[in-house]
Amino acid sequence: MLTFIVRYGYVPFMLLGINGAAIALAASGAPKWSLVALILFAVACSFAAERALPYESSWNAPGPDRFRDAVHAFVNESLILVSVAVIPLMAAVIPFDGLWPSGLPFVLQVVFAVLVADFGITVVHLISHKVGWLWRFHAVHHSLERFYGMNGLMKHPVHQTFETAGGVLPLILLGMPVPVASALAVCVAVQLLLQHSNADYRIGPLHPILALNAGHRFHHLKWAGIGDVNFGLFTLIWDHLFRTYSFDPEKRFSSDDLGMAAKPDYPDDYIGQLAEPFRKQN
């Protein structure tokens, strides 16, 4: 019974339950700490689902990367929350009235924010695979050799800043309210947990639309060019339009498929990963 619940209920619980709770809290003006607590609860649910129904049991084994990934997650989630805090300051310097669809119900405003952010982040993500200096920062994320929820935030803070800007700046220019931004921050955290989850869940016919783990594993294939697919954060809509969508239901992944074939000795500690993009490239 537990296996069935995780396989078919985990994704709806996270996307509708956790995100729905975030939307309700943000709309009601709840204190920001309540949204942070909700993110921590989502992380706990992620770990529980991965242990109840793992895609690859060995990816659940704690290793030296657990501390590194926790530091990455703390730093980068903090950056996301800080970006929410500075929205009123940035909105104050916009020289024109925003075009935000404030007449929509709050939940639809959040959906609108998700779709706009999805486009901006997807474009920055795709460009990061094409432009050398951006790739050096993004490569931190592609050095992972096991696939589990926490490494969704295993990113260099410089690249995290560029991706966040790509998704959030258009929304700020449109006049996004802070409560919507707060709900969006939780949606991003939940999506990263799901997208990199080691839980062997199912989403049926939605896998070509939603950017979740079965499709995102193809993005982490370690061979140059082969992993340049499935760039979307929330959806795969833009990948279909950019012709970067790829999926094979018969493919089975292991750690041998992950990482970077061109850099098998990429640093695996936090400080080393922060410094690597600044080192002279061979």
Disulfide bonds with the S-S distance in Angstrom:
none
